[in-house]
Amino acid sequence: MLNDTGALKLDSQGYLENTPRVSQSNSPAASSAHPLRFRRRQDDGNGRNQHDDRNAAIDINRTVDIAPREIATRRGKRGDGLAAEIVQTIRPERIDIRFRAPVHLLVIVEEGVRAAGESSVEGLPRSTLRDLRRKLTFVPAGHCYHEWHQPSLPSRVIYFYFDPAKVLFDLKPADSDVLHAPRLFFEDTALWQTALKIGRLLDAPDATSRLCLEALGIILAHELVRPDTAPHRTEPRARGGLAGWQKRTVVDFIEENLAENISLAKLAHLIQLSPYHFCRAFKQSFGVPPHRYHTRRRIDRAKALLANPDESVTSIGMTIGFSETSSFTAAFRKASGMTPTEYRRGLG
């Protein structure tokens, strides 16, 4: 369940509110109703199951199972087809963590050193690594994940869950296949940095944080299938830039709207790409990200306007989209190494 800000509502035991509990006994009945599996909808009264596992999108309504539950604090948010939460231990006691669900799980360890413990992902050898800081683990949908720790230092871990049917809807088949390969304790700077941004969002109370979570979540998910990140890839995936008509469409739109704050989603929609693939293809074509290209074109326009001595620096800044002279001056100096006034003097 979600509260009004889009945050996961967890009860005192660490479960989402209104989520059914299952005994942790070793009985066959308990095992067949694993607490981490997703609920399926019942028959709709017309002989049809309302949730077709093969075709319907999966609701993100489960998180990792932690025992004992009171040993850790949990907070998180949920977006469309994805969820993220931070788990922090509050006592130096043994902790067990389990997960298995029809969604992908990415584990990012910000802080975590254990005196003893073991980690396992179905399909990989077990690991007893002690220092887990900056380590990442990827658990494909349907795989079992289990680890236990006897911590020597307090831990802070970000768990990111995403439904491949929603978050990774535009992947090519070859890319989707990569997500069937589990990974235990790997390192990746790009994934790490994006994950930390998501971690900061989990503490943000504003309503826009959920939109940011969804945007960063898409980036994080696609980072998992980068050619240099994906395991067992024998051939690098072709990474071409934008087509000719796409470049013309984007450039013309930016030129016509230099003074506006143009969203990535808008530009991507113009040329029928997802925001992630648009950013990657744009940089391949122009050598810089879209926002940097936009800023560069603003400064180029400002340089042309500065040639007219009748135009004030303030009015030129406003013409190209800067509401304050100070912000225009800072951007101009960063791009050209001098202030607008200094640049104008040089023209004389």
BELNOR-V347852 format. One record per pair of residues at least 6 apart in sequence whose C-alpha atoms are under 6 Angstrom apart, sorted by sequence separation. I is the first residue (numbers start at 0). J is the second residue. D is the distance in Angstrom with one decimal. If there is no record, write none. Layout:
i,j,d
I,J,D
I,J,D
This chain:
i,j,d
1,7,5.0
9,15,4.3
10,16,5.6
42,48,4.5
43,49,5.9
76,82,5.8
119,125,4.7
267,273,5.9
282,288,5.0
321,327,5.6
332,338,4.9
1,8,5.5
8,15,5.5
9,16,5.6
22,29,6.0
76,83,5.7
118,125,5.7
267,274,5.4
0,8,5.6
8,16,5.9
75,83,5.5
118,126,5.2
200,208,5.9
40,49,5.6
75,84,3.8
117,126,5.6
226,235,5.8
40,50,5.4
74,84,5.4
117,127,4.6
264,274,5.6
267,277,5.6
328,338,5.7
74,85,5.5
116,127,5.8
313,324,5.3
316,327,5.6
73,85,5.7
21,34,5.3
73,86,4.7
72,86,5.7
72,87,5.3
71,87,5.3
113,129,5.1
71,88,4.2
112,129,5.7
70,88,5.8
71,89,5.5
112,130,4.6
70,89,5.8
112,131,5.8
70,90,5.9
111,131,5.3
111,132,5.4
121,142,5.6
110,132,5.1
121,143,5.2
297,319,5.9
109,132,5.6
120,143,5.9
108,132,5.5
109,133,5.6
120,144,4.6
108,133,5.5
119,144,5.9
245,270,5.6
108,134,5.5
119,145,5.4
66,94,5.9
107,135,4.7
118,146,4.1
66,95,5.2
106,135,5.5
117,146,5.5
65,95,5.8
106,136,5.0
117,147,5.6
65,96,4.8
105,136,5.8
116,147,5.2
64,96,5.6
105,137,4.6
116,148,4.4
64,97,5.1
104,137,5.9
116,149,6.0
63,97,5.8
104,138,5.0
115,149,5.1
63,98,5.0
103,138,5.9
113,148,5.9
114,149,5.6
103,139,4.8
113,149,5.5
114,150,5.7
103,140,4.5
113,150,4.0
114,151,5.3
102,140,4.4
113,151,4.9
305,343,5.9
101,140,4.6
112,151,5.8
241,280,5.5
101,141,5.0
112,152,5.6
139,179,5.5
240,280,4.3
100,141,5.2
99,141,5.8
139,181,5.8
99,142,5.8
111,154,4.3
138,181,5.3
240,283,4.9
99,143,4.9
110,154,4.8
137,181,5.6
240,284,4.8
110,155,4.9
137,182,5.0
98,144,5.2
109,155,5.5
136,182,5.5
97,144,5.6
109,156,5.7
136,183,4.5
97,145,4.5
108,156,4.5
136,184,5.1
96,145,5.6
107,156,5.7
135,184,5.0
96,146,5.4
107,157,5.1
134,184,5.0
135,185,5.2
95,146,6.0
134,185,5.6
166,217,5.9
95,147,4.4
106,158,4.9
134,186,5.5
94,147,5.5
105,158,5.9
94,148,5.4
105,159,5.1
93,148,5.5
104,159,5.7
12,68,5.4
93,149,4.5
104,160,4.7
103,160,5.7
103,161,5.4
91,150,5.7
102,161,5.7
102,162,5.0
258,319,4.4
257,319,5.9
258,320,3.8
35,99,5.9
36,100,5.2
88,153,5.7
88,154,5.5
87,154,5.5
7,75,5.3
87,155,4.5
6,75,5.6
7,76,4.9
86,155,5.8
6,76,3.8
7,77,6.0
86,156,5.3
5,76,5.7
6,77,5.9
85,156,5.7
5,77,5.9
85,157,4.5
84,157,5.7
84,158,5.4
83,158,5.6
83,159,4.4
82,159,6.0
82,160,5.2
81,160,5.5
81,161,4.2
80,161,5.8
80,162,5.1
80,165,5.6
56,164,5.8
75,201,5.5
78,213,5.7
4,206,5.5
